[in-house]
Amino acid sequence: MILANEKLKAMEQTLAKGKQIQDDCTAVVKKLRAIIHSTEEKLRVHKKQALFFTHLSAKTVPKGLHCLPLRLSTEYYSLYSSA
């Protein structure tokens, strides 16, 4: 009888530890989901800002500078093709 009570108490302690670990895991899962949600929201905001700045830079750069790399490349290749 005493041996059975000791085993019962050991089993209760084991189950209590298991429940505590499960509760801790649940809290960790909730925290990680909140972090993921926050990170996704920040990513969405940064993508929106990047798109805005891309459009802004395309509108504010003078057209002559905007086409400059293409003109320089064309001139470079035309100089070497004529030589």
Summary of the structure (lengths in Angstrom):
residues: 83
radius of gyration: 33.1
end to end distance: 106.1
largest distance: 106.1
contacts: 152
relative contact order: 0.04
helix: 94%
strand: 0%
